[in-house]
Amino acid sequence: MEMTLRKATENEYRAIIHLLASNALPTADIYEKNITLFVGLIDNEIVATIGVEQYGNEALLRSLCVKEGFKNQKLGAKMLSYLLSFCANENIKTLYLLSTTAEHYFVRYGFTKITRDETPKSIQNTREFKDICPASAIIMKLEL
């Protein structure tokens, strides 16, 4: 089964919110103007999502998520690869993420753990960093 990847349309946000919420991922700020969401579709069904919150040449990876029943098929890797290509086209130099559960997953793709103090102000000022993710979340970065 082939997955189609593309930028999400606004009328898909409810389905994305449902997918994120069903995986205990944050949804409070996904309508913010500097967040771009992408979907992975199989037979016109959203089975995966990923997003990026951009601040100049720095960005925050937002909620890589694959629907139950579609996990362990390398769809997450395809979504991440798609996002990294988008970031390269947008001249994003460094991609950051916060995670409470997926540190080992992202290490496989070259992300390295950093401290809260090493995180740039643009990322520290996001709602995800300040309010949504717990202070115990792991912060990681990838130089592109």
N, C-alpha and C positions, 0 to 999 in steps of 0.2 A: 504494500500500500504506500502510495506516494503522498508526501506532505507538501503542501503549498505554503510558502512563507511570504508575508507582506505586512505593510503597515495596517494597523487596525483602523476601522472606521468608527466614528462616534456611536453609531447604532449597535456596535458590537461591545461597547463598554459594559453593559449589564451582564452579558455572558462572561466577560473577562473578570468582572468583580465576583461573580458566582464561583468561577474556577479558582481565583485567588483565595477567597474566603473558605472554600472547601479544603484548601491546603494550609489554612491558618497563616496566610500571608496578608500583609497590610493592603488596605484599599482606600484609606481615608483621603488620600491626596492625588489619586490618579488622574483627576480632571485638571490638574495644574497645567498651565500653558507650556511650560518647558519640559514636560514629560511626553515622550513619544512611545507608544505601545505598538507591539508587533504581535501577530497571531500566526500560528501554524494550524493549517486546516487539512483534514482528511475527509473526503466526501462532503465538503462544505460544512463540516462540524469543527468548531474550535477545540483543538486537543492540546494546544500549548500556547504559552504567551511569555513574552519577555519585554522589558522596557528600558528606556534610558532617560535620565534626567540631566539635561545638559547645561553647563555653565562655562561658556567659552570653550577652551580646549581641555577642560576637565568635565567628567560626567560620572554619574552614579548609576550603576546597573540596578534595574528595578525588577524584582520578582520573576525570576525564571521559574516557570511552573508547567508541569505536564499533567494532564488529566489521568485519573485512575483508569486502569485498563490499557493505557498507552505507554506506561513507564517501562524502562529497561529495553527500549527500542532505539536508543541513541537520538531520540527526538530533541532532548535537552541540548545535546552537543550541536545539533543542526541549528537550533534556535540561537545558541551562543555564537556560533560561527557567523550566522547572518547578522547578528547585532555587532560583532566586531568589524565586519565589512562596512556596515552603516557608519560606525564610529570613525573608521579610516576615511570614508568619504566626507564626513563632517569635520575632519581635521581635529578630532579629539585625540589628545596625546596620552592622557591617563584616565583609566576607568577604575572607579572605586566601587565597593559593595559592602553592605552590612549583612551579616548572617548570624543566626543563632543555631543553625543546624547543618549548613552545607559547606563548611570550611574545607573538608577533605575533597569534596567534589571540585571546587574551584582551584585548588592547588594543582590538580591534574592539567589545568589549562594555563598555568603560569602565574596565577595570582599569588601574591605574597602577603602575609599578615603584617599589619602596621599598627601603631598605637593611635589612640584618639588624638594625642597631641601632634602626631605626624600628618594628620588629615588636614588638607587645606581648608581655609575658612569658607570657601564656596560650598564645600560639601558639609562642613560642620553647621552651616546655616540652613540646611534643608530641614523640612519637617520630619523626614525619616530619621535623620541623625539626632535632632533635638528632642523630638516628641514621640515618634511612632515606634522606633526600635528601642529595646531596653539598653541601658548603659552597659550591660554585659555582652552585647552583640560584638562579634568579631568584625574587625575592619580589615579589608583587603584591597590591594591595588594591583593593577596590571599596566605596565608601560606599553603603549602601542607603537 
